[in-house]
Amino acid sequence: MDEDRSLIIDDSNSAVAEVGENLRAVEATLFAAETPMTIADIKLYVGEDIDIRATLEQLQEDYAGRGISLIRTGDRWHFQTAQDLSHLLRRERAELRKLSRAGMETLAIIAYHEPVSRAEIEAIRGVQVAKGTLDVLMEAGWVRPAGRREVPGRPLIYATTAEFLTHFGLQSRKDLPGIDDLKAAGLLDPVDLALEKMEMEAGESAEDTDEGEVDSDAESSDTPAEESGDDPTHSLENAVESA
């Protein structure tokens, strides 16, 4: 009698152990899977002798209410974190995006000439401004709509924001680098410098040629500052890049 009871207990323990091993095998297979698995997929790893469906249901019950859940989607099974804990796992990541040359030029023009309309930006740049360029600057928080100019058509005008000043370490727009600052920092475009030098030499040559003629002297002395390359707008994009 005792021997029969012992055999029954041993068989029961073996069955429990076998079920435990089956659970562990299916559990490990699902954890290691890169994608949700069907019952047929699982059988390829654990064999045909295991009742996969019953084992999956047992695992689903075991994981109920825990931080990880066994989920069935259609005929596929996979582990995932509990839905009610998703807020703990969410992380915001800032994605760095390099500003295009058009974006830097547009930002520079707005910073030095604000408030300025799209047409005025295009007049300074010499090309059309794509709508996406201004959108990118506004999404970055550096540019904002600043009302409308009271002229026919009432065009929208743009200005920089407090965030623009903070990002570039400026207390106010008065701290924007001037032409001399950009030269000293080596941030001026070599082409700009070459053009400026050529224009200065041309101006000096004109003064020497016209010396003694009052009208010519007056004309040569009234050369606009823009033609001598004194508008720092064209070079702020280099300062933006270095920032």
NORGI-V715099 format. One record per helix or strand of 3 or more residues. SS is the DSSP state (~ for helix, > for strand). FROM is the first residue (numbers start at 0). LEN is the number of residues. If there is no record, write none. Layout:
{{SS:FROM:LEN} {SS:FROM:LEN}}
This chain:
{{~:1:31} {~:38:8} {~:51:11} {>:67:6} {>:75:6} {~:82:7} {~:100:13} {~:117:8} {~:130:9} {>:142:6} {>:155:5} {~:161:6} {~:172:3} {~:178:6} {~:189:20} {~:213:8} {~:224:4} {~:231:11}}
